[in-house]
Amino acid sequence: MHKAMHKKVLLIATLALGPAPLASAQSVSVSTNVNLSFPAVQPSAQLAVGLIAAGSAVALLNAGGVVVATVAPSGYVVPVGNHDASTAVNVRVVTSETSGIVVREVYPVAVKLPKHGKVRAEAIYVVGGPQRVSLVSVMQGQHNKIKVKKGKGHAKGPRKNH
């Protein structure tokens, strides 16, 4: 939580779908999205794994805003502690990259996750406006936003070259 505090945070202004449960007063930017355009991508294991490797982190939250599961680098949903992934009602996707830009968005889960058994990221759908959207499409959309932000103008501060 603390490492995000000193980075520049990109706030995306969107229509709120009611109050999003906040884990703590330190939450940096949480926006619940209802009307965004999402890239038309074919959800696949390969794409999900690639997006996670490129800087997407996915957390599944229960009604109290507690993280009950995350998506591992393998693309599989992994329960956190002894929580049950099937209690997830929201998905938080955080996309960050080396320049320090962070996009953090929360979407309602559109599918009921099974209590036991392996679930892959590409099998998860969320509510994105009037349509159900693949989680992989949301992840791709956030990566696209960061790419667009990088292209315009000049970044403040020293550039990190990796």
N, C-alpha and C positions, 0 to 999 in steps of 0.2 A: 504494500500500500504506500509506503513512504517513498519508494524510488520514483513513483509517478509525480510526486509533489513538486520536484524541482524542474521537471520537464515542461516544455510548452504544451499546453493542452488545447486541442482543437474542439471548440464547442459547436455542435451542429444544432441549429435551431429547427425544431420540428414541432408538429402538433402533438401535444401530450395526450396520452390515453388514460388520464387520471394519474394520481401520484404513483411514482415508481417506488417500490420499497427500497430504502437506502440502508445498506449494511452498517454504516457509521457516518458521523458528521464529516468525515474526511473524504467522502466520495468526490471525485474530481468532476467528471461530467457524465451524467447518465441521462440519456434521452430515449424516450419510448417513441418508436416510429410507427406512424400509421399510413403515411402516403409518400413512399419513395419509389423511384424507378430502379429496378434491379436488373443486372445484366442477365441475359438469357444464356445461361450455361447449363450444360448437361452435368448433373451432379454425379461425380464419380469418386471412388476411393483415392485415385491418383491425384485428382485436383484438390480434394480435401487435405490430403497429406502435404501436398506442395504448398498450399496456402498457410497451413500451420507452420511449416518450415520457414516460410517467408515472413512470419511475424503475427499471425492470427492466434489469439487465445480465446477459447470458448469455455464459458462456465454456465452450468445449468443451475437455476435458483428456484427454491421453493417459495411458497406464498409469503414467508417471513423474510425473504431476501437472503436466505442462507444458501451458500454454494453447496449443492448436494452431489454434483458430479462435474467432471471436466472432460474435454476431449483430448486424449493423449496424442503424442506425435504420430502414433500408428493410425489415427483416425477413429479409434474406438472410444466410446463413452466409458469413463472409469468413475465409479462412485468415490466420493470423498469420505474418509472415515467409515463409520457404519451407517451413513445416510443411504436412502433408497432413491435411485435415479428416477423412478416412476412418479415421485412427488414433485418433479420439476414443473413449474408453470411459466417460467421465463427463461430466455437464453440471453446471456450477455456476451457480446462479441467485442473484443478489444483488439484493435489492429495498431501496431506500432512499428516504427522503423527507425533506422539509425540517426536520422536528423532530429529525432525527438518528437515528431508529430504523433499524436495518439488519437485514434477515433474509437469512442466507446459508445456502444448502442445496445439497447435492450429491446427484445421482441418477445411477445407472448408465444408460447409453444403451441403449435397447431395439431400435434399428434401426441397421443398418450404413449409414454415410453414404457416398455415392459419392465416388470419388477426385477426379473432375473433374465440373464441372457445377454449376449453381446449386441450392442447397437452401434452402427457406424454413423459418422457425421452426415454422410450423404443421404441417410434414411430419415433425417430429422427435417421437419418442415415447421416454419414459423408463420405468424400472421403479419403480413406486410401490406397494410392498407386493405383494399377489398379482396386481395388474393392471398392464397397460401404460397409461400416462397420457400424454396430449398435453402437450408442453412448455408450450403456451399455457395449459392448465389449471393447471399448476404455478405459472406466473407470476401468474395470476389469484388463485390460492390465497394466495400470499405477499402480494399487495396487500390481500386481504381480512384477513389476519392483522394487518397494520399498521393498517388501519382500526379493527379491534376494539381493538387496544392503545391507540389514540389516544382512544377513547371512554371508557375506564374511568379514574376517578380524576383526579388533576391531574398534569400533567407537571412534573418538577423543572426549575428554571432558567427563564430568560426565554423567552417564546414568540416565535418568528419569524413575523412577518406578511408574507406575500408577496402 
